[in-house]
């Protein structure tokens, strides 16, 4: 039997987003949330996904800005 490597494949590791990428992610999530609200969509799964993306972007921006203040 072949033993699997315990090392993490570098392709599976994602780098954190840059400030510009995080800001774009936040703007996209906000615009999509507004479109959902404007159309009266009740797709809760999509809204939850967009809110998660929005929160992730906000946290990334805060982390990047915190690192730049050091």
C-alpha positions in Angstrom: 0.0 0.0 0.0 1.1 3.5 -0.8 1.3 6.0 2.0 -0.1 9.4 1.4 2.1 12.4 2.0 1.2 14.5 5.0 2.6 17.6 3.4 0.1 20.2 2.2 -0.1 20.6 -1.5 0.9 24.2 -2.4 -1.9 24.4 -4.9 -4.4 24.0 -2.1 -3.1 26.9 0.0 -4.7 30.2 -0.9 -2.9 33.4 -0.5 -4.8 36.2 1.4 -6.4 38.8 -0.9 -4.7 42.1 -1.5 -6.4 45.3 -0.4 -7.6 46.0 -3.9 -9.0 42.5 -4.3 -10.7 42.7 -0.9 -12.3 46.1 -1.8 -13.5 44.7 -5.1 -14.9 41.6 -3.4 -16.8 43.9 -1.0 -18.1 46.2 -3.7 -19.3 43.1 -5.7 -21.0 41.6 -2.8 -22.7 44.9 -1.9 -23.9 45.4 -5.4 -25.3 41.9 -5.7 -27.1 42.2 -2.4 -28.7 45.4 -3.5 -29.8 43.7 -6.8 -31.4 40.9 -4.8 -33.2 43.3 -2.6 -34.4 45.4 -5.5 -35.8 42.4 -7.4 -37.5 41.1 -4.3 -35.7 37.8 -4.5 -36.2 35.5 -1.6 -33.1 33.3 -2.4 -31.9 33.0 1.2 -29.0 30.7 0.2 -27.6 33.2 -2.3 -28.1 36.1 0.2 -26.3 34.1 2.9 -23.4 33.3 0.5 -23.1 37.0 -0.5 -23.1 38.1 3.2 -20.3 35.6 3.9 -18.3 37.0 1.1 -19.0 40.5 2.3 -17.9 39.6 5.9 -14.7 37.9 4.5 -13.9 41.0 2.5 -14.4 43.3 5.5 -12.2 41.1 7.7 -9.5 41.0 5.0 -9.5 44.8 4.7 -9.3 45.3 8.4 -6.4 42.8 8.6 -4.5 44.5 5.8 -5.1 48.0 7.2 -4.0 46.7 10.7 -0.8 45.3 9.2 0.0 48.5 7.4 -0.3 50.5 10.6 2.4 48.5 12.4 
